[in-house]
């Protein structure tokens, strides 16, 4: 373990792999599992952010979390709730473990995650807990099987050779990249300084999309 900007940075052996599933989307609940290996501390505090970049208002995302549990070697780990957005577990050093929790997503709003049978809008700040004081860790996110014909749009990097799996070098990047899933529409892209810019949305409506993209460019 090394120190970076006052934060504890684990070695490259530490892996955080999140899997998001939507077993009953009409009920407005995401299910999240976090598989972690290579962590070399026994007491671990997991936190859910209280706000998101671009909408600087307290959102208290932890209040939407339910059924927070943990396992290691298929055995239950006691979870201690520290406050409304912090959960603590104790596990043997370097032992793999899995967190499991549900997130209620029933309000359609730019700063809220939302899920129904037609589409999913994920604000990562409201879905993915982080290990306290370790926002600098790399993260993998896998979206479990989606409805046939649905597409996934996000600013996260795709994992080579993996379907519906994405990567962020740290939680700052993760939390700045919403994920949209559904029957999506993509407008004609453009390049600036050789960098492609894409615009993808759900139910965009009728308007002059060519002029819109030209003005955006």
Residue frames as a rotation matrix with the C-alpha (Angstrom) as fourth column:
UNK 1
0.579 0.815 0.000 0.00
0.815 -0.579 0.000 0.00
0.000 0.000 -1.000 0.00
UNK 2
-0.628 -0.758 0.179 1.28
0.762 -0.645 -0.061 3.49
0.162 0.099 0.982 -0.89
UNK 3
-0.005 0.596 -0.803 0.09
0.582 -0.652 -0.487 7.00
-0.813 -0.470 -0.344 -0.10
UNK 4
-0.666 -0.115 0.737 -1.24
0.699 -0.442 0.563 9.23
0.261 0.890 0.375 -2.88
UNK 5
-0.521 0.440 0.731 -2.65
-0.192 -0.895 0.402 12.66
0.832 0.069 0.551 -2.02
UNK 6
-0.618 0.218 0.755 -3.43
-0.786 -0.145 -0.601 11.44
-0.022 -0.965 0.261 1.47
UNK 7
0.534 0.844 -0.047 -5.41
-0.845 0.532 -0.054 8.45
-0.020 0.068 0.997 0.18
UNK 8
-0.157 -0.538 0.828 -4.51
-0.416 0.797 0.439 4.80
-0.896 -0.275 -0.349 0.59
UNK 9
0.293 0.199 -0.935 -3.82
-0.954 0.129 -0.272 3.24
0.066 0.972 0.227 -2.79
UNK 10
0.588 -0.038 0.808 -3.94
-0.231 0.949 0.213 -0.54
-0.775 -0.312 0.549 -2.92
UNK 11
-0.566 -0.822 0.059 -1.61
-0.243 0.235 0.941 -2.50
-0.788 0.518 -0.333 -5.15
UNK 12
-0.496 0.324 -0.806 -2.52
-0.864 -0.095 0.494 -3.46
0.084 0.941 0.327 -8.72
UNK 13
-0.948 0.122 -0.294 -3.68
0.121 0.992 0.021 -6.84
0.294 -0.016 -0.956 -7.35
UNK 14
-0.616 0.767 -0.177 -6.81
0.108 -0.141 -0.984 -5.26
-0.780 -0.625 0.004 -5.90
UNK 15
-0.912 0.375 0.168 -9.81
0.185 0.010 0.983 -5.74
0.367 0.927 -0.078 -8.16
UNK 16
-0.553 0.820 -0.146 -13.24
-0.153 -0.272 -0.950 -4.13
-0.819 -0.503 0.276 -7.81
UNK 17
-0.963 0.271 -0.007 -15.80
0.075 0.292 0.953 -5.72
0.260 0.917 -0.302 -10.13
UNK 18
-0.544 0.839 -0.021 -19.38
-0.426 -0.298 -0.854 -4.42
-0.722 -0.456 0.520 -10.06
UNK 19
-0.906 0.386 0.171 -22.24
0.367 0.519 0.772 -6.28
0.210 0.762 -0.612 -11.74
UNK 20
-0.667 0.732 -0.139 -25.58
-0.572 -0.624 -0.533 -4.54
-0.477 -0.276 0.835 -12.28
UNK 21
-0.879 0.464 0.110 -28.70
0.447 0.721 0.529 -6.58
0.166 0.514 -0.842 -12.93
UNK 22
-0.682 0.731 -0.004 -32.35
-0.725 -0.677 -0.123 -5.65
-0.093 -0.081 0.992 -13.45
UNK 23
-0.971 0.203 0.126 -34.34
0.207 0.978 0.018 -8.82
-0.119 0.044 -0.992 -12.71
UNK 24
-0.043 0.997 0.057 -37.72
0.993 0.049 -0.104 -7.06
-0.107 0.053 -0.993 -12.38
UNK 25
-0.835 -0.472 0.284 -37.32
0.515 -0.851 0.101 -3.58
0.194 0.230 0.954 -13.93
UNK 26
-0.100 0.887 0.451 -41.00
0.239 -0.419 0.876 -2.74
0.966 0.196 -0.170 -13.53
UNK 27
0.628 0.289 -0.722 -40.40
0.738 0.074 0.671 -2.69
0.248 -0.954 -0.167 -9.76
UNK 28
0.753 -0.333 0.568 -37.77
-0.178 -0.934 -0.311 0.10
0.634 0.133 -0.762 -10.16
UNK 29
0.756 -0.556 0.345 -34.91
-0.359 0.090 0.929 -1.70
-0.548 -0.826 -0.132 -8.38
UNK 30
0.363 -0.773 -0.520 -31.36
-0.611 0.224 -0.759 -2.20
0.704 0.593 -0.391 -9.57
UNK 31
0.975 -0.208 0.081 -29.45
0.074 0.645 0.760 -5.09
-0.211 -0.735 0.644 -8.02
UNK 32
0.511 -0.859 -0.012 -25.71
-0.668 -0.388 -0.635 -4.54
0.541 0.333 -0.772 -7.52
UNK 33
0.926 -0.366 -0.090 -22.99
0.347 0.736 0.581 -7.00
-0.147 -0.570 0.809 -6.62
UNK 34
0.574 -0.817 0.048 -19.40
-0.768 -0.558 -0.315 -6.02
0.284 0.144 -0.948 -5.85
UNK 35
0.884 -0.420 -0.203 -16.70
0.448 0.886 0.118 -8.68
0.130 -0.196 0.972 -6.01
UNK 36
0.672 -0.682 0.290 -13.47
-0.692 -0.717 -0.081 -7.57
0.263 -0.146 -0.954 -4.35
UNK 37
0.841 -0.500 -0.208 -10.14
0.533 0.831 0.158 -9.38
0.094 -0.244 0.965 -4.08
UNK 38
0.023 -0.974 0.224 -6.66
0.768 -0.127 -0.628 -8.41
0.640 0.186 0.745 -2.94
UNK 39
0.497 0.182 0.848 -7.68
-0.265 -0.899 0.348 -5.97
0.827 -0.398 -0.399 -0.20
UNK 40
-0.194 -0.746 -0.637 -5.11
0.439 0.515 -0.737 -5.96
0.877 -0.422 0.228 2.62
UNK 41
-0.787 0.031 0.616 -7.10
-0.528 -0.550 -0.647 -4.41
0.319 -0.835 0.449 5.47
UNK 42
-0.860 0.438 -0.261 -9.49
0.501 0.822 -0.272 -6.18
0.096 -0.365 -0.926 7.81
UNK 43
-0.105 0.836 -0.538 -11.94
0.591 -0.383 -0.710 -3.37
-0.800 -0.392 -0.454 8.50
UNK 44
-0.859 -0.133 0.495 -13.48
0.507 -0.359 0.783 -1.81
0.074 0.924 0.375 5.38
UNK 45
-0.245 0.778 -0.579 -15.91
0.199 -0.544 -0.815 1.11
-0.949 -0.315 -0.022 5.23
UNK 46
-0.623 0.164 0.765 -18.04
0.779 0.045 0.625 1.40
0.068 0.985 -0.156 2.08
UNK 47
-0.458 0.425 -0.781 -19.67
0.146 -0.831 -0.537 4.71
-0.877 -0.360 0.319 1.29
UNK 48
0.048 0.528 0.848 -22.30
0.999 -0.009 -0.051 5.93
-0.019 0.849 -0.527 -1.17
UNK 49
-0.876 -0.397 0.275 -21.79
0.421 -0.906 0.034 9.51
0.236 0.146 0.961 -2.42
UNK 50
-0.258 0.787 -0.561 -24.28
0.649 -0.289 -0.704 12.16
-0.716 -0.545 -0.436 -1.34
UNK 51
0.447 0.360 -0.819 -24.12
-0.326 -0.786 -0.524 14.22
-0.833 0.502 -0.234 -4.54
UNK 52
0.387 -0.297 0.873 -23.08
0.798 0.582 -0.156 14.02
-0.462 0.758 0.462 -8.21
UNK 53
-0.698 -0.663 -0.270 -20.90
0.390 -0.668 0.634 16.15
-0.601 0.337 0.725 -10.51
UNK 54
-0.868 0.321 0.380 -22.95
0.242 -0.395 0.886 18.73
0.434 0.861 0.266 -12.41
UNK 55
0.243 0.947 0.208 -25.77
0.079 -0.233 0.969 18.85
0.967 -0.219 -0.131 -9.87
UNK 56
-0.676 -0.735 -0.053 -24.33
0.165 -0.080 -0.983 20.34
0.718 -0.673 0.175 -6.72
UNK 57
0.023 0.730 0.684 -27.11
-0.881 -0.308 0.358 19.58
0.472 -0.610 0.636 -4.29
UNK 58
-0.743 -0.279 0.609 -27.27
-0.593 0.696 -0.405 16.99
-0.311 -0.662 -0.682 -1.52
UNK 59
-0.140 0.675 -0.725 -29.04
-0.768 0.388 0.510 13.92
0.625 0.628 0.464 -2.95
UNK 60
-0.205 0.023 0.979 -28.45
-0.886 0.421 -0.195 11.48
-0.416 -0.907 -0.065 -0.07
UNK 61
-0.029 0.168 -0.985 -28.17
-0.811 0.572 0.121 8.48
0.584 0.803 0.120 -2.38
UNK 62
-0.912 -0.399 -0.099 -27.52
-0.261 0.748 -0.611 6.14
0.317 -0.531 -0.786 0.54
UNK 63
-0.490 0.800 0.345 -31.18
-0.614 -0.036 -0.789 6.39
-0.619 -0.598 0.509 1.52
UNK 64
0.350 0.638 -0.686 -32.12
-0.937 0.244 -0.251 4.48
0.007 0.730 0.683 -1.64
UNK 65
-0.494 -0.635 -0.593 -29.98
-0.590 0.746 -0.308 1.44
0.639 0.198 -0.744 -0.71
UNK 66
0.469 0.671 0.574 -31.70
-0.882 0.393 0.260 -1.67
-0.051 -0.628 0.776 0.67
UNK 67
0.991 0.068 0.119 -30.76
-0.073 0.997 0.036 -5.25
-0.116 -0.045 0.992 1.58
UNK 68
0.361 -0.931 -0.057 -27.03
-0.786 -0.271 -0.556 -4.56
0.502 0.245 -0.829 2.03
UNK 69
0.925 -0.077 0.371 -25.29
-0.158 0.812 0.562 -7.90
-0.345 -0.578 0.739 2.70
UNK 70
0.184 -0.924 -0.336 -21.78
-0.965 -0.106 -0.239 -9.35
0.185 0.368 -0.911 2.43
UNK 71
0.971 0.065 0.229 -20.27
-0.108 0.978 0.177 -12.82
-0.213 -0.197 0.957 1.99
UNK 72
0.031 -0.966 -0.256 -16.79
-0.997 -0.012 -0.078 -14.38
0.072 0.258 -0.963 1.97
UNK 73
-0.913 -0.352 -0.205 -16.28
-0.365 0.930 0.031 -18.03
0.180 0.103 -0.978 0.99
UNK 74
-0.349 0.891 -0.292 -20.08
0.042 0.326 0.945 -18.31
0.936 0.317 -0.151 0.81
UNK 75
-0.229 0.257 -0.939 -20.35
0.962 0.208 -0.177 -17.39
0.150 -0.944 -0.295 4.49
UNK 76
0.666 0.590 0.456 -22.24
0.505 -0.807 0.306 -14.32
0.549 0.026 -0.836 5.69
UNK 77
-0.608 -0.789 -0.087 -20.20
0.667 -0.449 -0.595 -11.36
0.430 -0.420 0.799 6.94
UNK 78
0.157 0.653 -0.741 -21.72
0.904 -0.398 -0.159 -9.06
-0.399 -0.644 -0.652 9.54
UNK 79
-0.314 -0.149 0.938 -22.50
0.629 -0.772 0.088 -5.63
0.711 0.618 0.336 8.09
UNK 80
-0.218 0.183 -0.959 -22.49
0.851 -0.446 -0.278 -2.68
-0.479 -0.876 -0.058 10.48
UNK 81
0.332 0.401 0.854 -24.42
0.750 -0.662 0.019 0.39
0.573 0.634 -0.520 9.37
UNK 82
-0.597 -0.653 -0.466 -22.38
0.801 -0.507 -0.318 3.42
-0.028 -0.563 0.826 10.46
UNK 83
-0.493 0.555 -0.670 -24.77
-0.190 -0.820 -0.540 6.03
-0.849 -0.139 0.510 9.06
UNK 84
0.484 0.874 0.052 -27.19
-0.159 0.146 -0.976 6.41
-0.860 0.464 0.210 6.16
UNK 85
0.874 -0.169 -0.456 -24.44
-0.462 0.005 -0.887 6.19
0.152 0.986 -0.074 3.53
UNK 86
-0.195 -0.981 -0.008 -21.70
-0.892 0.180 -0.414 4.11
0.407 -0.074 -0.910 5.23
UNK 87
0.911 0.410 -0.035 -21.52
-0.374 0.861 0.343 0.34
0.171 -0.300 0.939 5.78
UNK 88
-0.024 -0.965 0.260 -18.65
-0.998 0.007 -0.066 -1.45
0.062 -0.261 -0.963 7.54
UNK 89
0.922 0.198 -0.332 -17.48
-0.187 0.980 0.068 -5.05
0.339 -0.001 0.941 7.24
UNK 90
0.154 -0.899 0.409 -14.57
-0.895 0.049 0.443 -6.99
-0.418 -0.434 -0.798 8.74
UNK 91
0.990 0.092 -0.103 -12.90
-0.133 0.844 -0.519 -9.70
0.040 0.528 0.848 6.68
UNK 92
0.476 -0.867 0.146 -9.51
0.440 0.378 0.815 -11.45
-0.761 -0.324 0.561 6.75
UNK 93
0.109 -0.533 -0.839 -6.79
-0.571 -0.725 0.386 -9.61
-0.814 0.437 -0.383 4.82
UNK 94
-0.655 -0.439 -0.615 -6.56
-0.729 0.150 0.668 -10.46
-0.201 0.886 -0.418 1.10
UNK 95
-0.674 0.529 0.516 -9.68
0.406 0.849 -0.340 -12.63
-0.617 -0.020 -0.786 1.31
UNK 96
-0.878 0.435 0.198 -12.15
0.041 -0.344 0.938 -12.24
0.476 0.832 0.284 -1.57
UNK 97
-0.614 0.756 -0.226 -15.64
0.416 0.067 -0.907 -11.10
-0.671 -0.651 -0.355 -0.64
UNK 98
-0.673 0.501 0.544 -18.89
0.525 -0.195 0.828 -10.07
0.521 0.844 -0.132 -2.30
UNK 99
-0.795 0.523 -0.307 -21.26
-0.100 -0.612 -0.784 -7.25
-0.598 -0.593 0.539 -1.42
UNK 100
-0.650 0.675 0.348 -24.88
0.660 0.275 0.699 -7.36
0.377 0.684 -0.624 -2.53
UNK 101
-0.604 0.503 -0.618 -27.50
0.273 -0.598 -0.754 -4.61
-0.748 -0.624 0.224 -2.34
UNK 102
-0.053 0.688 0.724 -30.53
0.996 -0.015 0.087 -3.14
0.071 0.726 -0.684 -4.08
UNK 103
-0.884 -0.202 -0.423 -31.04
0.232 -0.973 -0.020 0.46
-0.407 -0.116 0.906 -5.14
UNK 104
0.123 0.990 0.072 -34.51
0.749 -0.045 -0.661 1.95
-0.651 0.135 -0.747 -5.52
UNK 105
-0.883 -0.434 -0.177 -34.80
0.174 -0.654 0.736 3.99
-0.435 0.619 0.653 -8.73
UNK 106
-0.222 0.925 0.309 -38.37
0.952 0.274 -0.138 5.16
-0.213 0.263 -0.941 -9.17
UNK 107
0.530 0.380 -0.758 -38.00
0.289 -0.922 -0.260 8.94
-0.797 -0.081 -0.598 -9.73
UNK 108
0.312 -0.371 0.874 -37.22
0.942 0.004 -0.335 10.33
0.121 0.929 0.351 -13.19
UNK 109
0.961 -0.128 -0.245 -34.81
-0.059 -0.961 0.270 13.21
-0.271 -0.245 -0.931 -12.74
UNK 110
0.674 -0.726 -0.138 -31.42
-0.325 -0.124 -0.938 14.20
0.664 0.677 -0.319 -14.15
UNK 111
-0.251 -0.830 0.498 -29.66
-0.838 -0.072 -0.541 13.54
0.484 -0.553 -0.678 -10.82
UNK 112
0.098 0.344 0.934 -31.47
-0.747 0.646 -0.159 10.27
-0.658 -0.682 0.321 -10.00
UNK 113
-0.970 -0.238 -0.054 -31.05
-0.225 0.784 0.579 6.79
-0.095 0.574 -0.813 -11.37
UNK 114
-0.021 1.000 -0.009 -34.25
-0.864 -0.023 -0.502 5.44
-0.503 -0.002 0.865 -12.90
UNK 115
-0.968 -0.249 -0.030 -35.42
-0.234 0.851 0.471 2.02
-0.091 0.463 -0.882 -14.02
UNK 116
0.109 0.966 0.235 -38.56
-0.657 0.248 -0.712 0.65
-0.746 -0.076 0.661 -15.62
UNK 117
0.309 0.064 0.949 -39.40
0.348 0.921 -0.175 -1.94
-0.885 0.384 0.263 -18.27
UNK 118
0.950 0.162 0.265 -38.61
0.303 -0.293 -0.907 0.49
-0.069 0.942 -0.327 -21.12
UNK 119
0.391 -0.861 0.325 -35.17
0.078 -0.321 -0.944 1.83
0.917 0.395 -0.059 -20.17
UNK 120
0.611 -0.311 -0.728 -32.53
0.786 0.134 0.603 2.31
-0.090 -0.941 0.327 -17.48
UNK 121
0.510 -0.479 0.714 -30.71
-0.076 -0.852 -0.517 5.50
0.857 0.210 -0.471 -16.51
UNK 122
0.580 -0.385 -0.718 -27.79
0.790 0.480 0.381 4.99
0.198 -0.788 0.583 -14.15
UNK 123
0.634 -0.485 0.602 -26.19
-0.529 -0.840 -0.120 7.75
0.564 -0.242 -0.789 -12.11
UNK 124
0.099 -0.633 -0.768 -23.06
0.250 0.762 -0.597 5.88
0.963 -0.133 0.233 -10.94
UNK 125
-0.700 -0.367 0.613 -22.91
-0.409 -0.498 -0.765 7.99
0.586 -0.786 0.199 -7.77
UNK 126
-0.021 0.809 0.587 -26.21
-1.000 -0.014 -0.015 6.47
-0.004 -0.588 0.809 -6.67
UNK 127
0.812 0.391 -0.434 -25.36
-0.466 0.881 -0.079 2.87
0.352 0.266 0.897 -7.58
UNK 128
0.435 -0.752 -0.495 -21.71
0.369 0.651 -0.664 2.15
0.821 0.106 0.561 -6.78
UNK 129
0.986 -0.163 -0.024 -20.30
-0.026 -0.301 0.953 2.30
-0.162 -0.940 -0.301 -3.26
UNK 130
0.377 -0.926 -0.014 -16.61
-0.186 -0.061 -0.981 3.08
0.907 0.373 -0.195 -2.86
UNK 131
0.339 -0.379 -0.861 -14.10
0.878 0.457 0.145 2.14
0.338 -0.805 0.488 -0.18
UNK 132
0.964 0.148 -0.222 -13.61
0.233 -0.871 0.432 5.12
-0.130 -0.468 -0.874 2.13
UNK 133
0.492 -0.782 -0.383 -10.55
-0.465 -0.607 0.644 7.25
-0.736 -0.139 -0.662 1.23
UNK 134
-0.484 -0.666 0.568 -9.86
0.153 0.575 0.804 5.14
-0.862 0.476 -0.177 -1.87
UNK 135
0.601 0.734 -0.316 -11.49
-0.115 -0.312 -0.943 6.98
-0.791 0.603 -0.103 -4.77
UNK 136
0.098 -0.683 -0.724 -8.31
-0.929 -0.324 0.181 6.46
-0.358 0.654 -0.666 -6.81
UNK 137
-0.449 -0.281 0.848 -8.87
-0.163 0.959 0.231 2.74
-0.878 -0.034 -0.477 -7.39
UNK 138
-0.812 0.165 -0.560 -9.63
-0.561 0.044 0.827 1.27
0.161 0.985 0.057 -10.85
UNK 139
-0.292 0.842 0.453 -13.13
-0.424 0.311 -0.851 -0.15
-0.857 -0.441 0.266 -11.36
UNK 140
-0.981 0.157 -0.109 -14.85
-0.026 0.453 0.891 -2.61
0.190 0.878 -0.440 -13.69
UNK 141
-0.374 0.924 0.082 -18.59
-0.578 -0.163 -0.800 -2.43
-0.725 -0.346 0.595 -14.29
UNK 142
-0.991 0.127 0.036 -20.59
0.113 0.673 0.731 -5.19
0.068 0.729 -0.681 -15.98
UNK 143
-0.325 0.945 -0.042 -24.18
-0.913 -0.325 -0.248 -4.75
-0.248 -0.042 0.968 -17.07
UNK 144
-0.618 0.151 0.772 -25.96
0.032 0.985 -0.167 -8.09
-0.786 -0.078 -0.614 -16.85
UNK 145
-0.766 0.272 0.583 -28.07
0.643 0.346 0.683 -9.29
-0.016 0.898 -0.440 -19.74
UNK 146
-0.680 0.539 -0.497 -30.43
-0.354 -0.835 -0.421 -6.60
-0.643 -0.110 0.758 -21.04
UNK 147
0.331 0.900 0.284 -33.64
-0.002 0.301 -0.954 -6.84
-0.944 0.315 0.101 -23.04
UNK 148
-0.160 -0.382 0.910 -33.15
0.853 0.411 0.322 -7.90
-0.497 0.828 0.260 -26.65
UNK 149
0.284 0.214 0.935 -32.49
0.823 -0.555 -0.123 -4.91
0.492 0.804 -0.334 -28.89
UNK 150
0.969 0.039 -0.244 -31.45
0.184 -0.774 0.606 -2.62
-0.165 -0.632 -0.757 -26.05
UNK 151
0.301 -0.903 0.306 -28.22
0.434 -0.156 -0.887 -0.64
0.849 0.400 0.345 -26.41
UNK 152
0.563 -0.234 -0.793 -25.86
0.769 -0.204 0.606 0.75
-0.304 -0.951 0.065 -23.77
UNK 153
0.423 -0.427 0.799 -24.46
0.340 -0.743 -0.577 4.28
0.840 0.515 -0.169 -23.96
UNK 154
0.881 -0.210 -0.424 -21.79
0.368 -0.260 0.893 5.59
-0.298 -0.942 -0.152 -21.58
UNK 155
0.735 -0.678 0.018 -18.57
-0.586 -0.649 -0.486 7.57
0.341 0.347 -0.874 -21.51
UNK 156
0.425 -0.575 0.699 -16.81
-0.502 0.492 0.711 4.68
-0.753 -0.653 -0.080 -19.78
UNK 157
-0.336 -0.643 -0.689 -14.20
-0.942 0.236 0.240 2.69
0.008 0.729 -0.684 -21.72
UNK 158
0.790 0.561 -0.247 -15.30
-0.579 0.815 0.002 -0.73
0.202 0.141 0.969 -22.98
UNK 159
0.101 -0.725 0.681 -13.30
-0.566 0.522 0.639 -3.74
-0.819 -0.450 -0.357 -21.79
UNK 160
-0.257 -0.282 -0.924 -11.71
-0.962 0.165 0.218 -5.39
0.092 0.945 -0.314 -24.80
UNK 161
-0.746 -0.063 -0.663 -13.24
-0.252 0.948 0.193 -8.73
0.617 0.311 -0.723 -25.67
UNK 162
-0.827 0.491 -0.275 -16.02
0.488 0.383 -0.784 -8.42
-0.280 -0.783 -0.556 -23.08
UNK 163
-0.399 0.784 0.476 -19.69
0.478 -0.265 0.837 -7.76
0.783 0.561 -0.269 -23.82
UNK 164
0.546 0.737 0.397 -21.39
0.107 -0.532 0.840 -5.01
0.831 -0.416 -0.370 -21.79
UNK 165
0.567 -0.444 -0.694 -18.35
0.810 0.147 0.568 -4.57
-0.150 -0.884 0.443 -19.56
UNK 166
0.682 -0.220 0.697 -16.69
0.131 -0.901 -0.413 -1.23
0.719 0.374 -0.586 -18.89
UNK 167
0.096 -0.791 -0.604 -13.65
0.976 0.195 -0.100 0.21
0.197 -0.580 0.791 -17.12
UNK 168
0.857 0.029 0.514 -12.80
-0.032 -0.993 0.110 3.37
0.514 -0.110 -0.850 -15.20
UNK 169
-0.078 -0.985 -0.152 -9.27
0.263 0.127 -0.956 4.20
0.962 -0.115 0.249 -13.98
UNK 170
-0.964 -0.154 -0.217 -10.72
0.245 -0.192 -0.950 5.67
0.105 -0.969 0.223 -10.77
UNK 171
-0.271 0.930 -0.248 -14.01
0.912 0.165 -0.375 6.59
-0.308 -0.328 -0.893 -9.11
UNK 172
-0.341 0.127 -0.931 -13.83
-0.088 -0.991 -0.103 10.23
-0.936 0.047 0.349 -10.24
UNK 173
-0.861 0.011 -0.509 -14.13
-0.509 -0.010 0.861 9.02
0.005 1.000 0.014 -13.84
UNK 174
-0.787 0.596 -0.160 -16.75
0.580 0.803 0.137 6.42
0.210 0.015 -0.977 -12.92
UNK 175
-0.232 0.735 -0.637 -18.91
0.736 -0.296 -0.610 8.98
-0.636 -0.610 -0.472 -11.14
UNK 176
-0.353 0.057 -0.934 -18.70
-0.379 -0.921 0.087 11.37
-0.856 0.384 0.347 -14.09
UNK 177
-0.872 -0.017 -0.489 -20.03
-0.471 0.302 0.829 8.84
0.134 0.953 -0.271 -16.63
UNK 178
-0.066 0.927 0.368 -23.79
-0.736 0.204 -0.645 8.13
-0.673 -0.314 0.669 -16.55
UNK 179
-0.967 -0.151 0.205 -25.05
-0.004 0.815 0.580 4.95
-0.255 0.560 -0.789 -18.24
UNK 180
-0.145 0.937 -0.319 -28.17
-0.855 -0.281 -0.437 4.87
-0.499 0.209 0.841 -20.45
UNK 181
-0.938 -0.119 0.326 -29.78
-0.001 0.941 0.339 1.58
-0.347 0.317 -0.882 -21.53
UNK 182
0.018 0.998 0.063 -32.72
0.002 0.063 -0.998 1.05
-1.000 0.018 -0.001 -23.85
UNK 183
0.307 0.173 0.936 -33.96
0.927 0.169 -0.336 1.51
-0.216 0.970 -0.108 -27.40
UNK 184
0.097 -0.415 -0.905 -31.58
0.313 -0.850 0.424 4.39
-0.945 -0.324 0.047 -28.00
UNK 185
0.868 0.147 0.475 -31.17
0.497 -0.287 -0.819 6.81
0.015 0.947 -0.322 -30.89
UNK 186
-0.029 -0.936 -0.351 -27.77
0.634 -0.289 0.717 8.09
-0.773 -0.202 0.602 -32.02
UNK 187
0.880 0.285 -0.380 -27.38
-0.040 -0.754 -0.656 11.31
-0.474 0.592 -0.652 -33.99
UNK 188
0.744 -0.637 0.203 -24.68
0.396 0.174 -0.902 11.82
0.539 0.751 0.381 -36.66
UNK 189
0.551 -0.605 -0.574 -21.34
0.671 -0.087 0.736 12.16
-0.496 -0.791 0.358 -34.87
UNK 190
0.873 -0.390 0.293 -18.66
-0.066 -0.691 -0.720 14.78
0.483 0.609 -0.629 -35.52
UNK 191
0.343 -0.844 -0.413 -14.96
0.928 0.371 0.013 15.17
0.143 -0.388 0.911 -34.81
UNK 192
0.935 -0.224 0.277 -13.05
-0.253 -0.965 0.074 18.01
0.250 -0.140 -0.958 -33.16
UNK 193
0.142 -0.976 0.167 -9.26
-0.990 -0.137 0.046 17.82
-0.022 -0.172 -0.985 -33.28
UNK 194
-0.482 -0.348 -0.804 -9.61
-0.566 0.824 -0.017 14.22
0.669 0.447 -0.594 -34.38
UNK 195
-0.972 0.176 0.158 -11.75
-0.046 0.516 -0.856 13.25
-0.232 -0.838 -0.493 -31.38
UNK 196
-0.601 0.798 -0.037 -15.17
0.247 0.229 0.942 11.78
0.760 0.557 -0.335 -32.16
UNK 197
-0.864 0.454 0.219 -18.16
-0.419 -0.408 -0.811 13.29
-0.279 -0.792 0.543 -30.33
UNK 198
-0.735 0.639 -0.228 -21.34
0.332 0.632 0.701 11.20
0.592 0.439 -0.676 -30.14
UNK 199
-0.673 0.634 0.381 -24.85
-0.738 -0.538 -0.407 12.15
-0.053 -0.555 0.830 -29.02
UNK 200
-0.690 0.420 -0.589 -27.08
0.175 0.887 0.428 9.28
0.702 0.192 -0.685 -27.90
UNK 201
-0.770 0.463 0.438 -30.46
-0.634 -0.478 -0.609 9.54
-0.072 -0.747 0.661 -26.18
UNK 202
-0.786 0.615 0.062 -33.77
0.600 0.783 -0.161 7.93
-0.148 -0.089 -0.985 -25.31
UNK 203
0.253 0.954 0.164 -36.97
0.957 -0.222 -0.185 9.29
-0.140 0.204 -0.969 -26.86
UNK 204
-0.707 -0.663 -0.246 -35.26
0.608 -0.748 0.267 12.35
-0.361 0.039 0.932 -28.31
UNK 205
0.214 0.859 -0.464 -38.42
0.304 -0.510 -0.804 13.58
-0.928 0.031 -0.371 -30.02
UNK 206
0.369 0.027 0.929 -38.80
0.929 -0.002 -0.369 15.40
-0.008 1.000 -0.026 -33.34
UNK 207
0.683 -0.221 -0.696 -36.49
-0.084 -0.970 0.227 18.29
-0.725 -0.097 -0.682 -34.19
UNK 208
0.865 -0.436 -0.249 -33.89
-0.321 -0.099 -0.942 19.27
0.386 0.895 -0.225 -36.79
UNK 209
0.868 -0.485 0.105 -31.20
0.203 0.542 0.816 16.87
-0.452 -0.687 0.569 -35.62
UNK 210
0.316 -0.773 0.550 -28.70
0.909 0.080 -0.410 17.70
0.273 0.629 0.728 -38.35
UNK 211
0.294 -0.147 0.944 -28.79
0.013 -0.987 -0.158 21.42
0.956 0.058 -0.289 -37.48
UNK 212
0.949 0.099 0.299 -28.66
-0.294 -0.064 0.954 20.60
0.114 -0.993 -0.031 -33.79
UNK 213
0.663 -0.743 0.089 -25.45
0.637 0.622 0.456 18.57
-0.394 -0.246 0.886 -34.19
UNK 214
0.154 -0.594 0.789 -23.95
0.759 -0.440 -0.480 21.22
0.632 0.673 0.383 -36.46
UNK 215
0.553 0.114 0.826 -24.63
-0.293 -0.901 0.320 23.91
0.780 -0.419 -0.465 -33.85
UNK 216
0.972 -0.202 0.118 -23.18
-0.036 0.369 0.929 21.68
-0.231 -0.907 0.351 -31.13
UNK 217
0.402 -0.865 0.301 -20.02
0.916 0.385 -0.115 21.19
-0.017 0.322 0.947 -33.15
